[in-house]
């Protein structure tokens, strides 16, 4: 079970100026417990439908059948054409769960930089590539521009059956991609109109490409389902989503910690931080007074690039660490180091990594910098699904605490409208 350690935000650890007393924290958790039930009551409203995704076992069967059917094509590459929420969750899961050939089999083109796209398309065998096009509306500029580019190449090379190189993920009834799928006989998976892109990783938008890359999507949903039920049952400060949300809200509103640093001590979870950055920024940044700024960091890498700022710069940040309790493989040093480095002899890399985490957390605590830790048993599909659900639920709670709509994105839509207007001239 994933566990939240919040002792380093308490006043007994970092003082009352920067922290909160344990009794006050427990009291606030109890006071805000009804918000958890409010999220569950809203599960069928627009946006909140992310809560229902872990129950969709029928989509798992449908996707697995599709993956089995595609085996005969022996695709060398699976390439996602998507952006934002249609890309970041897939990238995070692929980075966390796949290694070697399987990780490099799946690519996500979430940018339209001409040099990058040209280099990529020139260096793949397009004949052995399946393209997953993701757009709920079918009008998102970036993936649709890439779709047009790829379709032209495929139609020129395979005029009679270029369609087999595409699978669409789009609105079940309307939109341009749905129209193209019907007209051209292209397989299309549904994404609920009630699901926002940044909450869509556990929908077909994430599950289809991940299954094609070999991820156990059943375990991913099972972990999310178990986390959802744990959040429903656990009370007060034992509730992981409530603990995370309240810590972040209190530190921002009452202690001036307007930035949140997500710092996993795991390279596998580094792209999870990218996913969470979008989730937090687009969901809560709705006016001049609300919206903690999300920052990415990676332990131990960023101990050597960002920690100086966090330790002795402005005390305006909440640090959230990820600590992995068990690793898939764990190389061990022999008795080979010189006397000056003898403390490394007979140590596993996990021992060194964990000592670095503890040292960083204790150092920040000594300097009165609030930090908390998400303890993850191990990085696998089940625990990753649980993490996705935990942080999605946490952000839904933050929306209620800040009194903003966590599921819209008016600032983003305005920029999209200007882009389309410029291109139409």
C-alpha positions in Angstrom: 0.0 0.0 0.0 1.2 3.5 -0.8 1.8 5.5 2.3 2.2 9.3 2.9 4.7 10.4 5.5 3.9 14.0 6.6 5.9 14.4 9.8 8.2 16.9 8.1 5.4 19.5 7.6 4.6 19.5 11.3 5.6 22.3 13.7 7.6 19.9 15.9 9.9 19.3 12.9 10.1 22.7 11.2 8.6 25.2 13.6 5.2 26.9 13.7 6.2 29.7 11.2 6.6 27.1 8.4 4.7 24.1 9.7 1.4 23.1 11.4 0.8 21.4 14.7 -0.2 17.7 14.5 -3.4 18.4 16.4 -4.3 21.2 14.0 -3.5 19.1 11.0 -5.6 16.2 12.3 -8.4 18.6 13.0 -8.3 20.1 9.5 -8.3 16.6 8.0 -11.4 15.7 10.0 -13.1 19.0 9.0 -12.4 18.4 5.3 -13.3 14.7 5.3 -16.7 15.6 3.8 -14.9 16.8 0.6 -13.9 13.2 -0.1 -17.5 12.1 -0.1 -18.4 15.1 -2.2 -16.0 14.0 -4.9 -17.5 10.5 -4.9 -21.0 11.9 -5.1 -20.0 13.8 -8.2 -18.6 10.8 -10.0 -21.0 11.0 -12.9 -20.6 14.7 -13.5 -18.3 16.1 -16.3 -14.7 15.7 -15.2 -15.3 13.5 -12.2 -15.9 10.5 -14.5 -12.2 9.6 -14.0 -13.4 7.8 -10.9 -15.3 5.3 -13.0 -12.4 4.4 -15.4 -10.9 1.6 -13.2 -14.2 -0.3 -13.4 -14.1 -0.6 -17.2 -12.9 -4.2 -17.5 -14.8 -4.5 -20.9 -12.4 -2.0 -22.5 -9.5 -4.1 -21.3 -10.9 -7.1 -23.1 -11.5 -5.1 -26.2 -8.1 -3.6 -26.2 -6.4 -7.0 -25.6 -8.3 -8.5 -28.5 -7.2 -5.6 -30.7 -3.5 -6.1 -29.6 -3.7 -9.8 -30.4 -5.1 -9.0 -33.9 -2.3 -6.6 -34.5 0.4 -9.2 -33.7 0.3 -10.5 -37.2 1.6 -7.1 -38.5 4.7 -7.3 -36.4 4.9 -3.6 -35.8 8.3 -2.4 -35.0 7.1 1.0 -33.6 3.9 2.2 -32.0 3.8 6.0 -32.5 1.2 8.2 -30.6 0.2 11.4 -32.2 -1.2 13.4 -29.3 -0.5 16.2 -27.0 -0.9 17.2 -23.4 -3.1 14.8 -21.5 -3.2 12.5 -24.6 0.5 12.1 -24.3 2.0 12.7 -20.9 0.3 9.8 -19.0 1.4 7.4 -21.7 4.9 8.7 -21.6 5.0 8.4 -17.8 3.7 4.9 -17.8 5.9 3.7 -20.6 9.0 5.2 -18.9 8.0 3.6 -15.5 7.0 0.1 -16.7 9.0 -0.7 -19.8 12.7 -1.1 -20.4 14.9 -2.0 -23.3 13.1 -2.9 -26.5 9.6 -2.4 -25.2 10.3 1.1 -24.0 11.8 2.1 -27.4 9.0 0.5 -29.3 6.5 3.1 -28.1 7.1 6.8 -29.1 4.9 9.8 -28.4 5.1 12.7 -30.8 3.7 15.5 -28.6 5.4 18.4 -30.4 5.4 19.8 -33.9 9.0 21.0 -34.0 9.9 20.6 -37.7 13.5 19.3 -37.2 12.5 16.8 -34.6 9.6 15.4 -36.6 11.6 15.2 -39.8 14.5 13.4 -38.1 12.0 11.0 -36.5 10.1 10.1 -39.6 13.3 9.6 -41.6 14.7 7.2 -39.1 11.8 4.8 -38.7 10.4 2.1 -41.0 7.0 3.6 -41.7 6.0 0.3 -43.3 6.3 -1.4 -39.9 4.8 1.4 -37.8 1.3 1.8 -36.3 0.1 5.3 -35.6 -2.3 6.0 -32.7 -4.0 9.3 -33.3 -5.6 10.8 -30.2 -8.0 13.8 -30.2 -11.4 13.9 -28.7 -12.7 16.6 -31.0 -10.5 15.6 -34.0 -9.6 19.3 -34.3 -6.6 19.6 -32.0 -4.0 21.3 -34.2 -0.8 19.5 -33.3 -1.9 15.8 -33.6 -4.0 16.5 -36.6 -1.2 18.3 -38.4 1.0 15.2 -37.7 -1.8 12.9 -38.8 -2.0 14.8 -42.1 1.7 14.5 -42.6 1.9 10.8 -41.9 -1.3 10.0 -43.9 0.2 11.6 -47.0 3.3 9.5 -46.7 1.4 6.3 -46.0 -1.2 6.9 -48.7 1.5 7.5 -51.3 3.3 4.3 -50.3 0.2 2.1 -49.6 -2.7 3.6 -51.5 -5.0 0.6 -51.0 -4.4 -0.2 -47.3 -2.8 2.8 -45.6 -5.7 2.6 -43.1 -4.3 -0.4 -41.3 -1.4 1.8 -40.1 -3.9 3.9 -38.0 -6.0 3.5 -34.9 -8.0 6.5 -33.6 -9.0 7.4 -30.1 -11.8 9.9 -30.1 -15.3 10.9 -29.1 -17.7 8.0 -29.4 -20.2 9.8 -31.6 -19.0 13.1 -33.0 -16.0 15.0 -34.2 -13.7 14.9 -37.3 -11.7 11.7 -36.3 -14.9 9.8 -35.7 -16.2 10.9 -39.2 -12.9 9.9 -40.8 -12.9 6.5 -39.0 -16.4 5.7 -40.4 -15.6 6.9 -43.9 -12.3 5.1 -44.2 -12.8 2.0 -42.1 -10.2 2.8 -39.5 -10.5 1.2 -36.1 -11.5 3.7 -33.4 -11.7 3.5 -29.6 -14.0 5.7 -27.6 -13.0 8.3 -25.0 -15.8 9.6 -22.9 -16.7 13.2 -23.5 -16.8 13.5 -19.7 -13.1 12.8 -19.3 -10.6 15.7 -19.6 -7.3 15.0 -21.3 -5.2 15.3 -18.2 -7.4 12.8 -16.4 -7.5 10.3 -19.3 -4.4 8.1 -18.7 -6.6 5.3 -17.4 -9.0 5.5 -20.4 -8.4 4.2 -23.9 -6.2 7.2 -24.6 -3.5 5.6 -22.3 -4.5 2.0 -22.3 -4.4 1.4 -26.1 -0.8 2.5 -26.7 0.4 1.0 -23.5 -1.2 -2.4 -24.2 0.4 -2.3 -27.7 3.8 -1.7 -25.9 3.3 -4.7 -23.6 2.0 -3.0 -20.4 -0.3 -5.0 -18.1 -3.3 -2.6 -18.4 -5.4 -4.9 -16.2 -3.0 -4.5 -13.3 -2.9 -0.7 -14.0 -6.6 -0.5 -13.5 -6.6 -2.8 -10.6 -4.2 -0.6 -8.7 -6.3 2.5 -9.5 -9.4 0.6 -8.3 -7.8 -0.4 -5.0 -6.5 3.1 -4.4 -9.9 4.6 -5.1 -11.5 2.2 -2.5 -8.8 3.0 0.0 -9.5 6.7 -0.3 -13.2 6.0 0.1 -12.7 4.1 3.3 -9.8 5.8 5.1 -10.6 8.7 7.4 -8.8 11.9 8.4 -5.0 12.0 8.3 -4.9 8.3 7.3 -6.5 9.2 4.0 -3.6 9.6 1.5 -5.4 11.8 -1.0 -6.8 14.1 1.7 -3.4 14.3 3.4 -1.7 15.3 0.2 -4.4 17.8 -0.8 -4.6 19.5 2.6 -0.8 19.7 3.0 -0.5 21.4 -0.3 -3.5 23.7 0.3 -2.4 24.7 3.8 1.2 25.3 2.9 0.2 27.5 0.0 -2.6 29.6 1.6 -1.4 29.8 5.2 2.4 29.5 4.9 3.2 31.1 1.6 4.6 27.9 -0.1 3.3 28.7 -3.5 5.4 26.2 -5.3 5.3 22.4 -5.2 8.4 20.4 -6.1 7.7 16.8 -7.0 11.0 14.9 -6.5 10.9 11.1 -7.1 14.0 9.2 -6.0 13.4 7.0 -9.1 14.4 7.6 -12.7 11.4 5.4 -13.7 9.1 8.0 -12.1 10.7 11.1 -13.5 8.2 11.4 -16.3 5.4 11.0 -13.8 6.4 14.4 -12.6 5.8 15.8 -16.1 2.3 14.3 -16.0 1.5 15.7 -12.6 2.8 19.1 -13.6 0.1 19.4 -16.2 -2.5 17.9 -13.9 -1.9 20.5 -11.2 -1.2 23.5 -13.4 -4.2 23.2 -15.7 -6.6 22.1 -12.9 -5.9 24.6 -10.2 -4.3 27.6 -11.9 -7.6 29.4 -12.5 -7.1 33.0 -11.1 -4.5 35.3 -9.6 -4.9 33.8 -6.1 -5.0 30.1 -6.8 -2.6 27.7 -8.2 0.6 26.3 -6.7 3.4 26.3 -9.4 4.5 22.7 -10.1 8.3 22.0 -10.4 10.0 18.8 -11.5 13.1 17.4 -9.8 14.8 14.0 -9.8 16.8 12.5 -6.9 19.7 12.2 -6.8 20.3 14.1 -10.0 18.8 17.4 -8.9 20.5 17.3 -5.5 23.4 18.6 -7.6 21.4 21.2 -9.6 18.4 22.5 -7.6 18.9 21.6 -4.0 20.9 24.7 -3.2 17.9 26.8 -4.0 15.5 24.6 -2.0 17.8 24.5 1.0 18.9 28.2 1.3 16.8 30.1 -1.2 13.3 31.6 -0.6 11.4 29.3 1.7 8.3 29.3 -0.5 8.2 25.6 -1.6 6.6 22.3 -0.5 8.8 19.4 -1.5 7.1 16.0 -2.2 9.5 13.1 -2.4 8.8 9.6 -3.8 10.7 6.9 -2.0 10.8 3.4 -3.6 11.0 0.6 -1.0 11.9 -2.3 -3.3 13.7 -2.3 -6.6 13.4 -4.7 -9.5 17.2 -5.1 -9.6 19.8 -3.8 -7.2 23.5 -4.0 -8.1 25.9 -4.2 -5.2 29.5 -2.9 -4.9 32.1 -5.3 -3.8 35.0 -4.7 -1.4 36.8 -2.7 -4.0 36.8 1.0 -3.1 39.9 2.8 -1.6 40.0 3.7 2.1 38.7 7.2 1.4 35.5 5.7 -0.1 35.3 2.5 2.0 31.9 3.5 3.2 30.6 2.5 -0.2 32.0 -1.1 0.0 29.4 -3.8 0.1 26.6 -1.3 -0.4 23.7 -1.9 -2.8 22.8 1.1 -5.1 19.5 1.2 -3.2 21.3 1.7 0.1 23.2 4.7 -1.5 20.0 6.1 -3.1 18.0 5.8 0.1 20.8 7.4 2.2 20.8 10.3 -0.3 17.0 10.7 0.1 17.1 10.6 3.9 20.0 13.1 3.9 18.1 15.5 1.7 14.9 15.2 3.6 16.6 15.7 7.0 18.7 18.6 5.6 15.6 20.4 4.3 13.8 19.7 7.6 16.7 21.1 9.6 16.4 24.3 7.5 12.7 24.5 8.2 11.7 23.6 4.7 8.4 21.6 4.6 8.6 18.3 2.9 6.6 15.1 2.8 7.2 11.6 1.3 5.1 9.3 -0.8 6.4 5.7 0.0 5.8 3.3 -2.9 6.3 -0.4 -2.3 7.8 -0.9 -5.8 7.4 0.5 -9.3 5.0 -1.8 -11.2 1.7 -1.5 -13.1 -0.5 -1.9 -10.1 1.3 0.7 -8.0 1.5 3.1 -10.9 -2.2 2.8 -11.4 -2.6 3.6 -7.7 -0.4 6.7 -8.1 -2.4 8.0 -11.0 -5.7 7.6 -9.0 -4.1 9.1 -5.9 -3.0 12.3 -7.5 -6.0 12.7 -9.7 -8.2 12.4 -6.6 -5.9 14.8 -4.7 -6.3 17.4 -7.5 -10.1 17.0 -7.5 -10.0 17.7 -3.7 -7.8 20.7 -4.3 -10.4 22.1 -6.7 -13.0 22.0 -3.9 -10.6 23.5 -1.4 -9.6 26.4 -3.7 -13.2 26.7 -4.9 -12.3 26.4 -8.6 -13.4 24.1 -11.4 -10.6 21.6 -11.6 -11.8 20.2 -14.9 -11.9 23.1 -17.3 -9.1 25.0 -19.0 -10.3 28.4 -20.3 -6.8 29.8 -20.5 -5.6 27.0 -22.8 -8.7 27.2 -25.0 -8.2 30.9 -25.7 -4.7 30.2 -27.0 -6.0 27.5 -29.2 -8.6 29.8 -30.7 -5.9 32.4 -31.6 -3.7 29.7 -33.1 -6.5 28.5 -35.4 -7.4 32.1 -36.3 -3.8 32.8 -37.4 -3.6 29.6 -39.5 -6.9 30.4 -41.2 -5.7 33.8 -42.5 
